[in-house]
């Protein structure tokens, strides 16, 4: 059960990092909002981290 909490934390951290770095590089003329594509990219990053941190072997049962 402890692994699931760490996995959730890392997945959320990855999504937030994508959103942060995606909005930090914008100029003032482009605006500071979050685009739909950036949200999709953050979700994909979170899902990738969730999948890559999946425990293997008997711990996954």
N, C-alpha and C positions, 0 to 999 in steps of 0.2 A: 504494500500500500504506500510505503514511503517513496518508492520509485515513481509512482504516478504523480505525486506532488512535485517532485523535482522536474519531471517531464513537463508538467503544466507550466511551472515557473520558467523553464528554459524556452518553451514554445512562445509564451507571452513576451518574454524578453526579446526573442528574435523578431517577433512582429512589431514590437515597439521600436526596436533599433532600425528596422526598415523604414518605418514611418518617420522617425527622427531624421535619419540621414537623407531621406527623400524630400523632406521639407526644408532642411537646413541649407541646401545648395541653391535655392531659388532666389532670384533677384526681386527687388521691390515691385517691378512692373508686372511680374508674373503672378503676384499675389502669394499669400501665405497659407492658403487652404490645402486640404487634402483631396486629391483627385480620386476618382473611382479606381483607376488603374493602380494607384499606389496602395489602396486598401486590398485589392486582389493580390498584389505582389506580397504584401505583408501576411496575408492569410496563407499563401503558398509557402512562404518562408517558415511560418509557424508549423504548418503541416509537415514540412520536410524535417524540421527539428524533432517533431513528435515521432516521426517514423524512424529517424536515425538513432534516437535514444531508446528505442524499444529494447528491453532486455531479452536476451536469447536463452535458449535451453529450458530448463525446468522452472526458472523464475517467471516465465511468461504465463504459466498455467494458473 
